[in-house]
Amino acid sequence: MLKVLMEFRKGILFVRLYGKLDDTTLDIFENDVKEVIIQSGIRYVVLNTYNLESISNEGIKQIKRLRRILKKTDGEFFLFGGEIKELKSLVNLENELKVFERVVI
């Protein structure tokens, strides 16, 4: 099961993931997160994976795809959490609020 909470604040979309991001929940991530970002033209996204219990290889690929999409549209992707070893190399925030120091809107 995957639970997604989203909050839009000061031009930045905060996405918090809870549970498991695997083959059975990828469609939730695709429809609830990726499509919203693409359709809304959101440029700054903070993905919080701190409360993910597990992630599949396909889940990691989806996060990397989202990061590439944002880069192509001159956006920025930030990742907080990384308790899961496969995500540690992608983490670029110490905590969610640090994004306000790095983004000037």
PLY file of the C-alpha trace (Angstrom):
ply
format ascii 1.0
element vertex 105
property float x
property float y
property float z
element edge 104
property int vertex1
property int vertex2
end_header
0.00 0.00 0.00
1.22 3.49 -0.86
-0.13 6.66 0.66
0.70 10.00 -0.99
0.30 13.37 0.72
0.92 16.53 -1.29
1.20 20.12 -0.16
1.86 23.14 -2.35
3.63 25.96 -0.52
5.38 29.03 -1.91
5.67 27.58 -5.40
7.06 24.25 -4.22
5.20 20.93 -4.26
5.99 18.77 -1.23
5.23 15.10 -1.84
5.37 12.71 1.11
5.30 8.96 0.47
4.23 6.40 3.07
4.28 2.61 2.76
5.69 0.73 -0.21
6.57 1.94 -3.69
6.66 -1.25 -5.70
5.13 -2.87 -8.76
1.69 -2.98 -7.13
1.67 0.74 -6.23
3.54 2.33 -9.15
0.27 3.38 -10.77
-0.56 5.47 -7.68
2.78 7.25 -7.96
2.33 7.71 -11.72
-1.23 9.05 -11.51
-1.17 10.96 -8.23
2.30 12.47 -8.40
3.86 12.46 -11.84
0.74 13.41 -13.77
-0.10 16.25 -11.36
3.39 17.69 -11.77
3.36 17.40 -15.56
-0.16 18.76 -16.02
0.27 21.62 -13.55
3.66 22.73 -14.81
5.12 22.63 -11.30
8.83 23.39 -11.42
9.99 22.64 -7.87
9.32 19.32 -6.16
10.46 17.96 -2.80
9.96 14.21 -2.57
10.04 12.93 1.00
10.75 9.21 1.15
11.54 9.11 4.86
8.42 7.03 5.63
8.78 4.55 2.78
9.07 1.02 4.09
10.47 -0.35 0.84
10.96 0.48 -2.81
11.39 -1.73 -5.85
13.88 -1.17 -8.66
11.00 0.07 -10.81
10.06 2.55 -8.08
13.61 3.92 -8.10
13.44 4.22 -11.88
10.17 6.19 -11.61
11.77 8.64 -9.16
14.73 9.10 -11.51
12.36 9.66 -14.44
10.52 12.33 -12.48
13.84 14.03 -11.74
14.71 14.01 -15.48
11.31 15.45 -16.40
11.80 18.35 -14.01
15.30 19.05 -15.30
14.04 19.18 -18.89
11.49 21.83 -17.91
14.09 23.91 -16.02
12.67 22.70 -12.73
14.43 21.30 -9.72
13.96 18.01 -7.92
14.83 17.60 -4.27
14.84 14.36 -2.32
14.65 14.06 1.44
14.65 10.81 3.36
16.81 8.16 1.90
16.53 5.72 4.78
16.36 3.13 2.02
19.89 2.45 0.82
18.97 2.51 -2.88
17.89 6.16 -2.53
20.83 7.49 -0.51
22.74 8.58 -3.62
19.77 10.70 -4.75
19.25 12.57 -1.46
20.09 16.26 -1.73
18.26 17.78 1.26
18.95 17.48 5.00
15.31 18.25 5.73
12.33 19.51 3.76
12.57 23.11 4.92
16.11 23.50 3.58
14.53 23.77 0.13
13.53 27.36 0.94
17.21 28.25 1.22
17.94 26.78 -2.22
14.97 27.96 -4.28
14.37 31.57 -5.14
10.92 32.12 -6.57
0 1
1 2
2 3
3 4
4 5
5 6
6 7
7 8
8 9
9 10
10 11
11 12
12 13
13 14
14 15
15 16
16 17
17 18
18 19
19 20
20 21
21 22
22 23
23 24
24 25
25 26
26 27
27 28
28 29
29 30
30 31
31 32
32 33
33 34
34 35
35 36
36 37
37 38
38 39
39 40
40 41
41 42
42 43
43 44
44 45
45 46
46 47
47 48
48 49
49 50
50 51
51 52
52 53
53 54
54 55
55 56
56 57
57 58
58 59
59 60
60 61
61 62
62 63
63 64
64 65
65 66
66 67
67 68
68 69
69 70
70 71
71 72
72 73
73 74
74 75
75 76
76 77
77 78
78 79
79 80
80 81
81 82
82 83
83 84
84 85
85 86
86 87
87 88
88 89
89 90
90 91
91 92
92 93
93 94
94 95
95 96
96 97
97 98
98 99
99 100
100 101
101 102
102 103
103 104
